[in-house]
Amino acid sequence: MSRRAGSRRSRANRSTAAVAGGSAVAQGPAAGRTLEIEGELTIQTAADRRGALLAMADGGSDLDLDLSAVTELDTAGLQLLLLARREAELSGHRLTVSGASQAVRDVLAIAQLTSLLGATGAGDDAAEVRR
């Protein structure tokens, strides 16, 4: 299961604190943190992104995922998102998804996980991940 999307939205209004491996970390609203993931989230990239994503999920405050620039998502990427959600919950924090590309929304719909991950479209309001 994999889906590609070709459009990207502007990042001009984001204040990015660090950039590494296609992911950017920025301070989000209400003292939370935002992790922007760009490009593919697939079997080829999941292992490289796992450490950073899990560190952020267990990092001491709520985490917002911006997946609006993810161009492809497969089951390995989906598994990584579910693992990050679980780790955030275990550390007593919330994981929210503030934006999801069409590729992300399509895979979540096929896997029937849209409501679990609360993924909204790019530009929509953040949706809290439900337990």
N, C-alpha and C positions, 0 to 999 in steps of 0.2 A: 504494500500500500504506500504510494508515494504521490505527491502532488506538487507541481511547480506553479509559480505565479511570476509574472514579469514586471509588475509595477512596484515602485518604491515611493515613499512619501518623504518630504523634506525633513531634514534633521536640524535645520538652521536655528530653531528655537530651543534646543536642548543644551543644557550645560553639562558637559561630560567630564567626569572626574578622572577616568582611566579607560584606556582602550586596549584590549588584548584578544587576539584570535577571533575577530569578528564579533566580539561582545563589548559593549560599552557600559560602564557603571556610572550612574549619576545620582545625585540626591533627589529623591522624589518628594511628593507632598507629605505633610504630617510626619516628618522625621523618618520616613521610610526610605528605602533604596530602590532604584530602578535598574534593571538589567535589560539592556537592549541586545537582542540576538539577531544577527544579520546573516543572510545567506542560507546555506543548507543546514538542516538539523537532521542528519541522516546517519546511517551506519558508518559512513566515512568520517564524520565529524563528531559524533556523540562522545566517543572516548576522550577526545581532546577538550571538549567543553564540560565534561562531567565534573571535574575538580572545581572549576570556577563556579559553576552553577550550584553545586552542593555546599561549597563554602559560603556562598551568598545566602542560600536557604537556611543555613544554620548560623548566620552571622549576627544575631543579637537584635534584629529589628525586622519589621515587616518587609516583604519583598514584593515588588511589582515587576512583572515580566512584560516587556514590550516585544511582541512577536510580529509586529507589523511589517518587518523587513525580511522575514523568513521566506525564502523562495521555494524551499522543498522540505517536506516533513515525511518521515517514514516511521515504521514501528519502533525502531531504535530511538529515534528522537522523541516519540510519544512516551516510551518507557522512561526516558530521562526526565521528561516533564512530570510524570506521575511520581517518580522517585523524589524529585525536588519538592513537590507538594507534601509528600509524606514527611520528609525531613523538616520542613518548615513547621508542620503541625507538631512534630515530636519536640521541637525546641520552643513551642508555645507561641509561634508567630503565624501570621497570615501570608498567604501567597495569592496575589491578584494578577490577573492578566488584563492589561490596559488596552492592548491592541493585538489583533491577530490578522495576519494576511489571509487572503482567500485560500491559499494552499493549506494553511493551518486550520481554518474553519472547515474546509472540505474533509480533511482527514479526521478531525474530531467528530464531524457528523457521521461519517462512515463507521467509525468506531463507537458511536453512541456515547461520547464523552464530553459533548459540548456543555451540558449542564454541570458536570463534575468539575471541569476546569474553568467554567465561567468565561470562556473566551469571547470577546467582543471584537467587532471589526475595527480597523484602524480609524481613529478619531472618535470612537464611541467612548462613553464613560467607563471607568474601570468597574469590573464585575468581581466581587469577592468570590474566591474559590470556596465552594461549599463542601462540608465534610460529609 
